[in-house]
Amino acid sequence: MAYETILYKKDQGTALITFNRPQKRNALNEQMTSEIEAALHDAEEDSGITAIILTGGPQLFISGADIDFLLGEGEDLTPLRMYQVHYPTQAVYRCLSRIPKPTIAAIAGYVFGGGLELALCCDFRIAAENTKMGTPEIKLGILPGAGGTQRLARIIGITKAKEMVLTGEPILAEEAHQFGLLNKVVPQEALMDEAKAFARKFNDLPLSAVQIGKAIMDTGINMSLKDALELERLGFSLLYSTDDQKEGLKAFLEKRPPQFKGR
């Protein structure tokens, strides 16, 4: 597939999706969300890929939704029409939140609105020191519409999430890190090296255990503790059917590094 709004490449087991609408500050539009989704599907199906990085590079992540989309590009956006045009663009968020492989958002610059919501769908978020994050939709008379009111609260807690969503005021990287929104904050020039090094960790880990562990945690967080613990027990037991489990135990007993095959 030929991409016009993103750059897509694979290197050392990592799929790198780079947003590429600099003239629009990487603002999301329908074409861009469609291309990101296509790249995600490709990375998911490639058995050689163990992790996925989404980034705009060390200067900018995503500034938000393209204003032309919010204005309907000249059409009269009734509530029904907004529902109809809005839902297809949400496919990329659904895809990213459900993809079984680990996903990493390498964030820099402005990360607002739909851009922040995209980062919230990732498993890990690493940010440059120059990062500013926020949900400014309230200042346009609307609310976040791609998971911002829900995923943000689940990650940082309802109190701080309400402050961000209902005031529209952004926060800086260090504060976001303190609230658990970010895994790491690094110097701007080190962002991509740090994200790639983090992604390469998964090259040496048992893929089945990583994917099942991710699925259990993503699903269990919305279950009762009793049911989630049963889900965990089932996942733990299921992994005893894998070659990687046998190799991991054997390597431990033989005091050598394991050689996982993803089986």
N, C-alpha and C positions, 0 to 999 in steps of 0.2 A: 504494500500500500504506500502511495506517495503522500507525505505529510506536508502541510503548508503552514500550520500554526504551532507545531511542535518539532523538536528534534528527537530522534529515537535511535539509540544504539545499545549494543550489548558488549560487555567487557568483563572478563574474569568472573563469570557467573552472575553478574549484576545487569539488570535492565535499567537503563537511564533514560527517563522521559524528561526532556527540558522544554519548558514553555517558551514559545518563540513568536510573540506578538509585541516586540519592543515599542512599536509606534503607538500601541494602545496600552502600554504598561502591563502587558500580559493579561488584559481584561478578558474574562471568559465570555465566549459567545457560543452559539450552537455548533459551529464547525469545530471549534477547539475542544469542546467537551466530547464530541463524537470521535475526534482523533485520539484524545487521551484514552477513551474507552477502548478503541481498537488496539492501541499499543498495550494496554493492560491485558486484554484477551490474548494477544500474541505472547506476552511474557508468561502468562499463566500456563499456556499450553507448551511452552518450550521447557523440556526436561532439564536442560542445561542451566536454566536460570533459578537461582536460589533466593534472590531478594530483588526488590524493585525500589528505585529512588525516583521521586518526583521533585523537580526543582525548576527555578527560573535562573539559576546561577547565583553568584555571590552578590549581585546587586539588587535583585528584585525577585519576588515569588509571583504572586498574583494580586493585582490591585483591587479586584472585585469583579462584579459582573459588568459587561459592556453596557454602557448607558443606553445604547441603541436597542438592546434587548429589553431593558426595563421600560423604555418608551414605546416598545412595540414596533420600532422601525417604521413609524408613520401610521400604523393601523390603530383603530379604536380598540383598546384593550378592555373589554368588559371582564368582570370576574370569571365568567365561564371561559372566555377566550384565553385569559391568563392561565387558568387551570390546564387548558388544552396544550398550550405552547410550553408551559413550565415543566410539565411532567416528563416529556422526553429528555430534557436537559438534565434531569435528575438521575438518568441511567448511569452516568459516570460515577456518581456518589454511591449508588447501590453496588455497582461493580467493585469499586475500590474498597468498600467496607466489607465485602464478602469474599474477596480474593483470598485463597488459602496461603499464599506465600507472604512472607514478611514485607511490609511496605514502610518506606522511610521518606518523610518530607524534609528536604534540605532547604531551609527557609532563610530569606534575607529581605531587607528593605521593607516595603509595605505589604502586609498580608491582611487584607480586609475582605469582609463580606463572604462571597462565594469562594474566595481563595482560602480564607481561614477555614471555612467549612470543608473544603477539600483536604486540607491538612489534618483536620479532626478525624477524617476517615482513615488516616494512616495509623499504623501500629506505633511508630516512633517519630518524633519530631526533634530535629537538630537545627538550631538557629544561630545565625551570625549576630554579633553584638549590635549591629545597626538595625535590627528587626523591630518593627512596630506592628502590633496586631490588634484587630478590633472588629466589631460588628456595628457599622455605622448606619444600618438600614433604618433605624428609628428616626433618623434625621431626614429621611425621605418620606416619612409617614407610613412606613411598612415595617416588617420584621424579617429576620433571617428566614429563608424559605428552603434551605437545603440541609437542615439538621442543626443549625446553630443554636436554637433554643433548647435542643435536647442533648446532643452529644457534648456540647460545652459544659452543661450542668453535670453530666455524668463524669466528666474528667476532672473538673476543678471545684465542683460543689455548687449548690444552688445559689448561695449568697453572692459569691463573686461573679457567677454567670449572670445573675440578674443585674448587677451593676454594669457589666459590659453591654448586655443586650438592651437594657432599658434606658441607659444614658448615651450609648453610642460612643463613649470615650475609649480611646485605644490604650493599650498598655505596652510597655517596653519589654524586651527579651528577658531581662533579669527578673522582673516581677512575674512574668509568665512562667519562668522556671521555678520560682518559689511556690507557685500555686499548682505545680505538677503538669502544666500544659506542655512543657518542653522537657526532653530528656537531657539535653546539653545545650550550653551556650558557648560558642567558640569565636575566636577572632574572625573577622570577615574573610580574610585571605585564606583561612584554614578550613572554611566550610565544606567545600567539595571533597577535599582529602579526608576530612573526618567522616563525612557521610559514606564515602566509598569504603573506607576502612571498616566502618560499622557493618556495612552490607556484606563485606567479604567474610565476616565472622560466620555467616550461615553456610559458607562453602564447606566448612569442616564439621558441621553438625548434622545429625540424622534428620533428613527432611521430613520423614513421616512423623517423628516425635514433635518437630517444630510445628507442623501443620495441624496435627491433632491437638497439641497444647494450645495453639492460637484459637482453634474452634471451640474448645472447651471453655476457655476464659471469656471469649466474646459472647458465647451463649449463656454460660453460667451466671454472668453478672446480672442478667435479667430474670433469673430464677430464684426460687427460695433456696436458702442454704442447704436444706435437706436434699432437694432435688439436684442441686448443683454438685453436691458431694457425691451423689450416686453417678452423675454424669462423669465426674472425674474418675471414679473407680472403674467405670466401663472403659474410658479412654486408656487408663493405666494398664488394664488387663489386655486390651486390644493390641497394644504395642508389643506384647510378648509373642505375637505372630510374625514379627518382622525379623529379617536377617540382621538389620542394624542393631536390634536389641541384643542379639546373640553375640555380635561382634563387639559391642560396647562392653559387655560383661567379660568376654574373653580377654579383651585388651586390658581391662582393669586388673584381672588376675595375673596377666603376663607382664604387667607394668610397662606397657608400651602405648603409644598414641593409637587410637582406634582409626580404622579405615572404613568409614561409612560409605555405602553405595546407594543410599536412597531407596532401599528395598526393605 
